[in-house]
Amino acid sequence: MKIQEYKYNFAMINSRLKDIMAKRFDCDKIYDKELAYELAVTPSYYAVAKKRKKILFEEILYYCHLNNIDINWILFGANDI
């Protein structure tokens, strides 16, 4: 049996992280700079990753662990797992 490869969508992951942060900080808009600081990376590093559509798995996993966030929802949009 062949396992189907899943392609992660950088824009959707970025959007879900910003949604979580907006609710957490009770604000309407989260900027990339703020997201970078929450993921413990510099804004310039995050900007390069965003341009290359490189998903920062380690940083996202750690952020989710610290804030008790379901990683399945962040990565896949799956809220029923």
N, CA and C atoms as a LAMMPS dump frame, in Angstrom:
ITEM: TIMESTEP
0
ITEM: NUMBER OF ATOMS
243
ITEM: BOX BOUNDS ff ff ff
-5.0000000000000000e+02 5.0000000000000000e+02
-5.0000000000000000e+02 5.0000000000000000e+02
-5.0000000000000000e+02 5.0000000000000000e+02
ITEM: ATOMS id mol type element x y z
1 1 1 N 0.843 -1.181 0
2 1 2 C 0 0 0
3 1 3 C 0.886 1.241 0
4 2 1 N 0.557 2.173 -0.837
5 2 2 C 1.323 3.4 -0.963
6 2 3 C 0.7 4.488 -0.085
7 3 1 N 1.535 5.161 0.67
8 3 2 C 1.066 6.249 1.536
9 3 3 C 1.03 7.528 0.718
10 4 1 N -0.088 8.219 0.782
11 4 2 C -0.245 9.466 0.046
12 4 3 C 0.51 10.577 0.758
13 5 1 N 1.272 11.339 0.009
14 5 2 C 2.034 12.444 0.577
15 5 3 C 1.117 13.643 0.768
16 6 1 N 1.234 14.272 1.927
17 6 2 C 0.423 15.449 2.219
18 6 3 C 1.263 16.692 2.005
19 7 1 N 0.737 17.643 1.267
20 7 2 C 1.442 18.901 1.045
21 7 3 C 0.882 19.941 1.998
22 8 1 N 1.748 20.457 2.847
23 8 2 C 1.345 21.466 3.811
24 8 3 C 1.147 22.802 3.112
25 9 1 N 0.174 23.543 3.566
26 9 2 C -0.137 24.839 2.99
27 9 3 C 0.348 25.925 3.947
28 10 1 N 1.433 26.605 3.571
29 10 2 C 2.033 27.62 4.432
30 10 3 C 1.023 28.706 4.794
31 11 1 N 0.271 29.178 3.821
32 11 2 C -0.676 30.269 4.061
33 11 3 C -1.746 29.88 5.08
34 12 1 N -2.246 28.652 4.996
35 12 2 C -3.271 28.208 5.938
36 12 3 C -2.704 28.039 7.347
37 13 1 N -1.504 27.489 7.448
38 13 2 C -0.866 27.34 8.761
39 13 3 C -0.607 28.704 9.372
40 14 1 N -0.113 29.622 8.575
41 14 2 C 0.137 30.986 9.028
42 14 3 C -1.165 31.636 9.51
43 15 1 N -2.219 31.449 8.757
44 15 2 C -3.522 32.016 9.108
45 15 3 C -4.056 31.434 10.421
46 16 1 N -3.925 30.141 10.598
47 16 2 C -4.408 29.507 11.84
48 16 3 C -3.607 29.988 13.047
49 17 1 N -2.295 30.124 12.886
50 17 2 C -1.478 30.632 13.988
51 17 3 C -1.886 32.056 14.355
52 18 1 N -2.13 32.874 13.349
53 18 2 C -2.541 34.255 13.609
54 18 3 C -3.93 34.312 14.252
55 19 1 N -4.827 33.419 13.856
56 19 2 C -6.152 33.357 14.494
57 19 3 C -6.032 33.04 15.973
58 20 1 N -5.202 32.059 16.302
59 20 2 C -4.987 31.676 17.701
60 20 3 C -4.421 32.861 18.484
61 21 1 N -3.424 33.515 17.911
62 21 2 C -2.797 34.645 18.603
63 21 3 C -3.763 35.803 18.776
64 22 1 N -4.583 36.069 17.76
65 22 2 C -5.542 37.175 17.855
66 22 3 C -6.523 36.942 19.001
67 23 1 N -6.976 35.712 19.154
68 23 2 C -7.884 35.394 20.261
69 23 3 C -7.158 35.48 21.597
70 24 1 N -5.938 34.995 21.615
71 24 2 C -5.149 34.996 22.854
72 24 3 C -4.85 36.409 23.339
73 25 1 N -4.515 37.314 22.416
74 25 2 C -4.165 38.685 22.769
75 25 3 C -5.335 39.654 22.627
76 26 1 N -6.496 39.139 22.245
77 26 2 C -7.704 39.937 22.102
78 26 3 C -7.48 41.16 21.203
79 27 1 N -7.024 40.878 19.982
80 27 2 C -6.838 41.95 19.006
81 27 3 C -7.339 41.474 17.645
82 28 1 N -7.486 42.419 16.748
83 28 2 C -8.059 42.101 15.44
84 28 3 C -7.039 41.554 14.445
85 29 1 N -5.82 42.098 14.495
86 29 2 C -4.836 41.721 13.483
87 29 3 C -3.493 41.424 14.138
88 30 1 N -2.872 40.358 13.672
89 30 2 C -1.537 39.982 14.113
90 30 3 C -0.597 40.134 12.918
91 31 1 N 0.506 40.812 13.149
92 31 2 C 1.485 41.027 12.091
93 31 3 C 2.535 39.913 12.113
94 32 1 N 3.211 39.754 10.99
95 32 2 C 4.232 38.712 10.885
96 32 3 C 5.321 38.895 11.94
97 33 1 N 5.655 40.121 12.25
98 33 2 C 6.668 40.406 13.262
99 33 3 C 6.263 39.82 14.619
100 34 1 N 5.011 39.997 14.988
101 34 2 C 4.517 39.46 16.259
102 34 3 C 4.505 37.932 16.245
103 35 1 N 4.115 37.357 15.114
104 35 2 C 4.104 35.902 14.968
105 35 3 C 5.524 35.359 15.084
106 36 1 N 6.479 36.034 14.471
107 36 2 C 7.88 35.615 14.553
108 36 3 C 8.348 35.581 16.004
109 37 1 N 8.034 36.624 16.763
110 37 2 C 8.458 36.659 18.165
111 37 3 C 7.798 35.535 18.972
112 38 1 N 6.542 35.234 18.69
113 38 2 C 5.857 34.143 19.393
114 38 3 C 6.47 32.785 19.06
115 39 1 N 6.979 32.649 17.853
116 39 2 C 7.62 31.396 17.452
117 39 3 C 9.103 31.365 17.832
118 40 1 N 9.557 32.421 18.481
119 40 2 C 10.946 32.529 18.964
120 40 3 C 11.964 32.554 17.826
121 41 1 N 11.618 33.25 16.744
122 41 2 C 12.56 33.485 15.65
123 41 3 C 12.581 34.986 15.373
124 42 1 N 13.612 35.424 14.686
125 42 2 C 13.688 36.842 14.35
126 42 3 C 12.716 37.151 13.213
127 43 1 N 12.247 38.38 13.153
128 43 2 C 11.352 38.749 12.042
129 43 3 C 11.985 38.546 10.666
130 44 1 N 13.285 38.78 10.559
131 44 2 C 13.938 38.593 9.252
132 44 3 C 13.994 37.104 8.872
133 45 1 N 14.235 36.237 9.845
134 45 2 C 14.247 34.797 9.578
135 45 3 C 12.851 34.332 9.156
136 46 1 N 11.826 34.834 9.839
137 46 2 C 10.459 34.465 9.485
138 46 3 C 10.114 34.979 8.083
139 47 1 N 10.578 36.179 7.743
140 47 2 C 10.295 36.737 6.423
141 47 3 C 10.899 35.879 5.314
142 48 1 N 12.123 35.392 5.538
143 48 2 C 12.768 34.515 4.552
144 48 3 C 12.006 33.193 4.447
145 49 1 N 11.623 32.636 5.603
146 49 2 C 10.869 31.374 5.601
147 49 3 C 9.536 31.556 4.875
148 50 1 N 8.888 32.688 5.099
149 50 2 C 7.602 32.963 4.448
150 50 3 C 7.782 33.089 2.934
151 51 1 N 8.832 33.776 2.518
152 51 2 C 9.087 33.946 1.093
153 51 3 C 9.34 32.601 0.408
154 52 1 N 10.044 31.71 1.113
155 52 2 C 10.349 30.378 0.563
156 52 3 C 9.253 29.36 0.858
157 53 1 N 8.239 29.805 1.601
158 53 2 C 7.132 28.934 2.029
159 53 3 C 7.65 27.73 2.816
160 54 1 N 8.642 28.009 3.665
161 54 2 C 9.232 26.981 4.525
162 54 3 C 8.472 26.975 5.846
163 55 1 N 7.907 25.864 6.179
164 55 2 C 7.143 25.751 7.421
165 55 3 C 8.109 25.462 8.565
166 56 1 N 8.025 26.248 9.603
167 56 2 C 8.918 26.122 10.755
168 56 3 C 8.339 25.103 11.74
169 57 1 N 8.465 23.834 11.378
170 57 2 C 7.823 22.767 12.156
171 57 3 C 8.261 22.761 13.616
172 58 1 N 9.551 22.816 13.86
173 58 2 C 10.045 22.736 15.233
174 58 3 C 9.51 23.89 16.082
175 59 1 N 9.532 25.082 15.541
176 59 2 C 9.057 26.257 16.265
177 59 3 C 7.549 26.19 16.507
178 60 1 N 6.814 25.731 15.501
179 60 2 C 5.362 25.613 15.636
180 60 3 C 4.996 24.549 16.665
181 61 1 N 5.692 23.411 16.609
182 61 2 C 5.434 22.352 17.592
183 61 3 C 5.689 22.838 19.013
184 62 1 N 6.784 23.545 19.207
185 62 2 C 7.12 24.038 20.542
186 62 3 C 6.086 25.068 21.01
187 63 1 N 5.688 25.97 20.115
188 63 2 C 4.677 26.975 20.454
189 63 3 C 3.356 26.301 20.844
190 64 1 N 2.954 25.307 20.076
191 64 2 C 1.712 24.587 20.38
192 64 3 C 1.807 23.857 21.714
193 65 1 N 2.952 23.27 21.983
194 65 2 C 3.148 22.568 23.253
195 65 3 C 3.041 23.536 24.433
196 66 1 N 3.702 24.679 24.333
197 66 2 C 3.683 25.652 25.43
198 66 3 C 2.301 26.242 25.677
199 67 1 N 1.515 26.369 24.622
200 67 2 C 0.221 27.037 24.728
201 67 3 C -0.969 26.084 24.665
202 68 1 N -0.682 24.781 24.742
203 68 2 C -1.736 23.761 24.756
204 68 3 C -2.681 23.897 23.547
205 69 1 N -2.077 23.941 22.365
206 69 2 C -2.816 24.084 21.11
207 69 3 C -2.717 22.767 20.343
208 70 1 N -3.807 22.35 19.747
209 70 2 C -3.837 21.111 18.973
210 70 3 C -3.047 21.289 17.672
211 71 1 N -1.941 20.577 17.564
212 71 2 C -1.086 20.685 16.387
213 71 3 C -1.789 20.179 15.135
214 72 1 N -2.7 19.229 15.278
215 72 2 C -3.443 18.735 14.116
216 72 3 C -4.285 19.843 13.484
217 73 1 N -4.852 20.689 14.306
218 73 2 C -5.648 21.792 13.767
219 73 3 C -4.752 22.795 13.056
220 74 1 N -3.59 23.085 13.63
221 74 2 C -2.674 24.042 13.008
222 74 3 C -2.185 23.522 11.656
223 75 1 N -1.754 22.28 11.607
224 75 2 C -1.155 21.753 10.377
225 75 3 C -2.164 21.3 9.333
226 76 1 N -3.271 20.697 9.786
227 76 2 C -4.196 20.083 8.836
228 76 3 C -5.588 20.719 8.815
229 77 1 N -5.899 21.53 9.805
230 77 2 C -7.243 22.08 9.898
231 77 3 C -8.219 21.08 10.457
232 78 1 N -7.692 20.002 11.029
233 78 2 C -8.545 18.929 11.561
234 78 3 C -8.919 19.266 12.995
235 79 1 N -10.183 19.568 13.215
236 79 2 C -10.614 19.917 14.574
237 79 3 C -11.335 18.767 15.262
238 80 1 N -11.497 17.658 14.582
239 80 2 C -12.223 16.55 15.174
240 80 3 C -11.323 15.351 15.498
241 81 1 N -10.017 15.586 15.504
242 81 2 C -9.091 14.487 15.812
243 81 3 C -8.804 14.48 17.295
